Amino acid sequence: MSFHTSCFLFIFLVAQFHTRVSCDVVDLNVLNVGDSPAAVHAAVFKPALGWSSSLSLLLSSFPEDLEISEYCSDLLHIFGQRYVSYVNCLVPAARPVKVCQNCFSSYGSLIDIYRNISDEVGPGNVSCSISLLHSDRLMVVYLLYHNLEDLWTKSGCEHCVTEGFLALTNDTLYFMTILNQTHSCFEKYHQGNHSELCTNCKDTYRQLNELFSRMEKNLTLCIDIEDAINSTRKMWSKTFNCSLPREETVPVIAVSSFMLFLPIIFYLSSFLHSEQKKRKLIHPKRAKSYTSLMNIQDKQN
Amino acid sequence: MANITKKVSWSSRPDESGAIGEGTPLLNGSEQQRHGRQTSEGGSLFQIGRLSTVDLEEEIVSDEDSVRGRPKEIPHNEKLLSLKFESLDYDNIENQLFLEEERRMSHMSFRCLEISRWVVCGLIGFLTGLIACFIDIVVEQLAGIKYQVVKENIEKFTEVGGLSISLLLWAALNSAIVMLGAIIVAFFEPIAAGSGIPQIKCYLNGVKIPRVVRLKTLVVKVCGVICSVVGGLAVGKEGPMIHSGAVVAAGVSQGRSTSLKRDFKIFEYFRRDTEKRDFVSAGAAAGVSAAFGAPVGGVLFSLEEGASFWNQMLTWRIFFASMISTFTLNFFLSIYHNNPGDLSNPGLINFGRFQTDSEAYYLYEIPLFIAMGAIGGLLGALFNILNYWLTIFRIRYVHRPCLQVMEAMLVAAVTATVSFTMIYFSNDCQPLSPDNTEEYPLQLFCADGEYNAMATAFFNTPERSVRSLFHNQPGSYNPLTLGLFTLTYFFLACWTYGLAVSAGVFIPSLLIGAAWGRLFGILLAAITTTGSIWAVPGKYALIGAAAQLGGIVRMTLSLTVIVVEATGNVTYGLPIMLVLMTAKIVGDYFVEGLYDIHIKLQSVPFLHWEAPATSHWLTAREVMSSPVTCLNRIEKVGTIVDTLSNTSTNHNGFPVVVQVSGIDEPARLCGLILRSQLIVLLKHKVFVELARSRLTHRKLQLKDFRDAYPRFPPIQSIHVSQDERECMMDLTEFMNPTPYTVPQETSLPRVFKLFRALGLRHLVVVDDENNVIGLVTRKDLARYHMGKHGLEELQLAQT
C-alpha cells in the first residue's frame, strides 16, 4: 500500500516537474505536494539531475523500492516489440478482415510474454506483475494488453485458431477453400451476362452458405469468416443480382383474395340465413308505472 | 295483455286475487301462489303503498300495459338487463345459527381462520404463477414448432416456386389450431370466451355470472388461450390469465371441487359468497401480477374493480398473493431457461428493460406525449365503436356454436393470409446482426444475409413483436412497414376481439400502439434534424403502446402502474400517467371502454360507482319492485314449494313477515330469507311437525348450508310429498332477522349508495309501520343510466 502510494506520488511529481522545466520556470515554492517526506525529498532532489536525461535514468536514481528489476525491464522491452508487431499485422488486415488468419501467431506470442509478466516469478523471486502492471493509476501495459484482448474476443478468432495459436482450424481452412472456389467462379463468369454466373456458381455458393450455417450452429465463426461470407453474399445479391425474383405475384394475389372473400360470404350468409336472435322483454312489477322513458322525461320536465 | 289488465285490477281489488292469478304467465303474475295463504294481507299491504293514487294510476297502468302487453320480442341491443344474472350474497346473514356458531368458536379458531386466509392467498399466488408458467412454456414450444414448419416451407418454396402453397399451409395450420380452441369454447364453456376481464369485473362488482369460476371454465380457458395464441390470432394471453387467477382463487378457497366431486374438508368456513369474493379479488390480482410482472398493478387492479369492499388486511393479503404469483412464475421460468434461481425476469409479457440513458425523456417531450395520448384515445374510440357494431352483429346473427367456430377459423385464415401478403410484398430488408433477437427471420426476396422486416412484426407471436418494436435499434423498421402494419393489425385485432375463443386484448392494443408510436418517433427524428434524443423510437413505441391500451380499455390507476412496472423504470410514471389520462378523456368523449361495452352488451346489471346524476327525484317507491312475495314466519311447506317452483319468477329473497293482529292488518317485516336457505331447509325437511315427533332430530347447522354451497339444487329436484306439504316450517332461526330497510321516500342515489357500499342483494322498502311495500334488487337500480337524452331506463329481458 505505501509502496503504491509513494510510487503514485512520484509519478505525479515527475509530471509536475517536467512541465515546469520545459517551460523554463522552476519555482519550487509554488509546488504544493503535501507534507509527505518522500515528496519533499524528491522535490528538492530532482532538478539537480538535469532534465535532459532519459526517464530510465531518472528511474534508476530512485530509491530501491521504486525501481524495476533488470529482468522486468527486459520483459517490458519484449512486450513492446511483440505489441508493435501484432499491431503492425492488424492494421493492414483490417479491410477485408483477415485479422485471424494473418495475425494469430503474433497474438500468440504477445499472450506468452504477457503471461510471463503477469504470472511467472523470475530470478531472485522478482514478480514483475506488480511493478509493471499495477503500480500506477494508468496501468499502461495492462490497458494496452486489454485493448488487444478485447479486440481478439470480439473478433471471435479463438474459434478459428487451434489451441496454442499454432494453426487455423480445419473448418476454417476448408471454408477458405470453398470461398476461393466461389470467388474464382465469380471471377470466371463476371464478364458478360450475370444470369450465367448465377446458374453456374450457384452450387459452390450454396455449398458455401450451407457450410456457413453449419459453422454458425456449431459456434465456430470468427470475424474473418463472417466478413468473407458477408461480402460474398453482397456480391451475389447486389452486384450480380442473383437474389430470388418475386415471380408468383399472381397466384399469391389470387389465393389471398379468395381467402379474403370467404369472410364476406360467411357474414352475408349468416346475415341472410341465420335467424336473428330476439330477446323476450319482461315487464317488472312496479308499484307505479314509471317504467317507461316517456314518463321519466315527463317528470323531469 | 288481458292478463296484465286483470292482474292490475286484482292488485287494487284483493278479493279476486286467487282465482285470476293462476293463469298469468308473466312475471307480474308470479305472486299468485302465495295468495292462497296470504290473500288479504298481501293485497291490503299493497294497497297501503298506493292508496293515495289508486284511482289516478289505474288508468295509466291499464293503458300502458295494453300497448306493451303482449310478450314483446326485440333484437338484442345494449339497453337490456338479463334475468339470468343474480347478485352475490356479500352481506352476512346474522341468523341464529350464525350467532350460535360464533359463540361456539374459540378465540383460537378465529386465529386459525386468519392464518388459513393467508395460506389460501399463498396457494392462490403459487397456483396462478404455475398456470402462467404452463401457458407461457406451452405457447412458446408450440408456436416455435409452427413457425419452424412454416419457415422451412417458405424457404423451400421461395427457391423452387409455389409460395401460394406456403400461404395455404400457414392459413390451414392457423385455422386448425384455432378451430380446436374455438370448439372447446363454443361447445363446452361459452363463458370462457374473450378476455375474461369483463366477467371478473362483474364478479367483483357483485354480480354472480353463471359458471364463471368453475374448474371447467379454467381448463377451457387455459387450453383455449394456448390454441388462440399458437393459432396466430391477434390476441394475447394476459386477460385470460386474470380470469384463470380468479378461478383458481374461487376453487382453492373452497377446499373442494364440485366438478371433480372431491371435498378436502378444509377451508369450510370460506364457503360463502363474502369470503369467496374476497379471494377472487386476490386471484385476479395474482393473475395480473403473473401476466405483467406487476404485483402492485395487480393489487390496484383488484381495488379499482372491486374497491367498495376493501379493507387494509384484505389488501395486504391480496398483495401477498400477487407477489407470490410473480415470483413463482419467475422461479419456474428461470428453471425452464436453465438459469435456476434468477428471479429477476418477471411477467408473461416482458417489455424488456427501459433503463439506458438514451431512453431518458425531457420536459419538452411532455406535450408530445400528451398529443400521443390524444391519438391513442381517438384510435381506441374507433376500435371500440367498430368492435361494438361487430359484437352486436355477432350476438344477433352468429350465435350458433358451429357458426362461431367457423368464424374463428375464418379469422385465423385471413390473419395468416394478410400477414403473408404483407410479408410477400414488403421491400423492407434489414441486415441480420448478432444482437438481433429475431427468432424466425424470414429472408424471402431479400438479399442474402438480410431479413424481411415486415416478417419480424407478423411472423412472430404478438408478444415478441411488441418487444422488438420497443427495443430494436433505430432503423430496424422503415416507416412504410410500420404504417402498413399498424393499419392491418388494427383491423385484425378489432375483428378478433369478441370471437368465441379465449383471448385477451392487451397485447394487440400494445402492439398497435407500439407500431404507431415507433412510427411517430421515426417521423419526429426525420423532421427535426437536431438532437439525438429524438432518435430513440423505442421510447415513443412505449408511449404509443400505453396510449393505445388506455384508449381501448380506459383503465386508469392500475394500468399506469402495470405499464410502469412492466418497463421496470419508475421515471416513466409521469408520462405514462399523462398519456393514459389524455387517452381516457379523449376516448370517453366518444364511447366507453371496451370492457364496459362488452358488459353492457351482455346485459349485466352492473352497478357503477355512483347513481346516475339527476336521479334524486326518483324515490324508492318508484324504483322498487312491488308487490313483494312474502312468507310468514311459520309458513306452510306447500306454499314455500309452490313459491319456489314457480317458473315464471326467479326470486331469491323473500321478506319474512308476521301478522300483528287481525287478519286484515298489514303484515310486519321481521326478517329476510333466501331461496338457497329455503331449499336447504326443504331438503333437510326441517318441519315443525317432524321436530316435534322426532325429538332426536339433529339440529340444522350452518355447515349444512355451506355444504350445499355454491350449487344449491333446483327446487325441482327436491321431493316433497303431499303429506309434507301440509306441514309447517318455522323460519325464525334461519332468516336474517335484521335486513336492511329503507323508507319509501328514500331517493335513488341514497338507495344506490347503501346498496353499492354494503354489497347488498335485497333491500326491503317499508312504510312507517315497518310493513313491507317493496323490494329493491340490483336490477332495479342498474336499469337507470345516463343516456344521450338524459336518464334512460333499461329493459329486463330473458336471455
Boltz contact constraints between the chains, C-beta under 6 A:
constraints:
  - contact:
      token1: [A, 230]
      token2: [B, 449]
      max_distance: 6.0
  - contact:
      token1: [A, 233]
      token2: [B, 448]
      max_distance: 6.0
  - contact:
      token1: [A, 233]
      token2: [B, 449]
      max_distance: 6.0
  - contact:
      token1: [A, 237]
      token2: [B, 447]
      max_distance: 6.0
  - contact:
      token1: [A, 237]
      token2: [B, 448]
      max_distance: 6.0
  - contact:
      token1: [A, 243]
      token2: [B, 447]
      max_distance: 6.0
  - contact:
      token1: [A, 244]
      token2: [B, 158]
      max_distance: 6.0
  - contact:
      token1: [A, 244]
      token2: [B, 445]
      max_distance: 6.0
  - contact:
      token1: [A, 246]
      token2: [B, 445]
      max_distance: 6.0
  - contact:
      token1: [A, 248]
      token2: [B, 163]
      max_distance: 6.0
  - contact:
      token1: [A, 251]
      token2: [B, 164]
      max_distance: 6.0
  - contact:
      token1: [A, 252]
      token2: [B, 163]
      max_distance: 6.0
  - contact:
      token1: [A, 252]
      token2: [B, 164]
      max_distance: 6.0
  - contact:
      token1: [A, 252]
      token2: [B, 424]
      max_distance: 6.0
  - contact:
      token1: [A, 255]
      token2: [B, 164]
      max_distance: 6.0
  - contact:
      token1: [A, 255]
      token2: [B, 167]
      max_distance: 6.0
  - contact:
      token1: [A, 256]
      token2: [B, 417]
      max_distance: 6.0
  - contact:
      token1: [A, 256]
      token2: [B, 421]
      max_distance: 6.0
  - contact:
      token1: [A, 259]
      token2: [B, 413]
      max_distance: 6.0
  - contact:
      token1: [A, 259]
      token2: [B, 414]
      max_distance: 6.0
  - contact:
      token1: [A, 259]
      token2: [B, 417]
      max_distance: 6.0
  - contact:
      token1: [A, 262]
      token2: [B, 410]
      max_distance: 6.0
  - contact:
      token1: [A, 263]
      token2: [B, 410]
      max_distance: 6.0
  - contact:
      token1: [A, 263]
      token2: [B, 414]
      max_distance: 6.0
  - contact:
      token1: [A, 266]
      token2: [B, 410]
      max_distance: 6.0
  - contact:
      token1: [A, 270]
      token2: [B, 397]
      max_distance: 6.0
  - contact:
      token1: [A, 270]
      token2: [B, 398]
      max_distance: 6.0
  - contact:
      token1: [A, 270]
      token2: [B, 403]
      max_distance: 6.0
  - contact:
      token1: [A, 271]
      token2: [B, 397]
      max_distance: 6.0
  - contact:
      token1: [A, 274]
      token2: [B, 397]
      max_distance: 6.0
  - contact:
      token1: [A, 276]
      token2: [B, 75]
      max_distance: 6.0
  - contact:
      token1: [A, 276]
      token2: [B, 396]
      max_distance: 6.0
  - contact:
      token1: [A, 277]
      token2: [B, 76]
      max_distance: 6.0
  - contact:
      token1: [A, 277]
      token2: [B, 396]
      max_distance: 6.0
  - contact:
      token1: [A, 277]
      token2: [B, 399]
      max_distance: 6.0
  - contact:
      token1: [A, 278]
      token2: [B, 73]
      max_distance: 6.0
  - contact:
      token1: [A, 279]
      token2: [B, 74]
      max_distance: 6.0
  - contact:
      token1: [A, 279]
      token2: [B, 76]
      max_distance: 6.0
  - contact:
      token1: [A, 279]
      token2: [B, 80]
      max_distance: 6.0
  - contact:
      token1: [A, 279]
      token2: [B, 797]
      max_distance: 6.0
  - contact:
      token1: [A, 279]
      token2: [B, 799]
      max_distance: 6.0
  - contact:
      token1: [A, 280]
      token2: [B, 71]
      max_distance: 6.0
  - contact:
      token1: [A, 280]
      token2: [B, 73]
      max_distance: 6.0
  - contact:
      token1: [A, 280]
      token2: [B, 798]
      max_distance: 6.0
  - contact:
      token1: [A, 281]
      token2: [B, 72]
      max_distance: 6.0
  - contact:
      token1: [A, 281]
      token2: [B, 795]
      max_distance: 6.0
  - contact:
      token1: [A, 281]
      token2: [B, 797]
      max_distance: 6.0
  - contact:
      token1: [A, 282]
      token2: [B, 27]
      max_distance: 6.0
  - contact:
      token1: [A, 282]
      token2: [B, 796]
      max_distance: 6.0
  - contact:
      token1: [A, 284]
      token2: [B, 625]
      max_distance: 6.0
  - contact:
      token1: [A, 284]
      token2: [B, 796]
      max_distance: 6.0
  - contact:
      token1: [A, 285]
      token2: [B, 28]
      max_distance: 6.0
  - contact:
      token1: [A, 285]
      token2: [B, 625]
      max_distance: 6.0
  - contact:
      token1: [A, 287]
      token2: [B, 49]
      max_distance: 6.0
  - contact:
      token1: [A, 287]
      token2: [B, 50]
      max_distance: 6.0
  - contact:
      token1: [A, 287]
      token2: [B, 621]
      max_distance: 6.0
  - contact:
      token1: [A, 287]
      token2: [B, 626]
      max_distance: 6.0
  - contact:
      token1: [A, 288]
      token2: [B, 57]
      max_distance: 6.0
  - contact:
      token1: [A, 289]
      token2: [B, 60]
      max_distance: 6.0
  - contact:
      token1: [A, 289]
      token2: [B, 61]
      max_distance: 6.0
  - contact:
      token1: [A, 289]
      token2: [B, 64]
      max_distance: 6.0
  - contact:
      token1: [A, 290]
      token2: [B, 622]
      max_distance: 6.0
  - contact:
      token1: [A, 293]
      token2: [B, 792]
      max_distance: 6.0
  - contact:
      token1: [A, 293]
      token2: [B, 793]
      max_distance: 6.0
  - contact:
      token1: [A, 296]
      token2: [B, 791]
      max_distance: 6.0
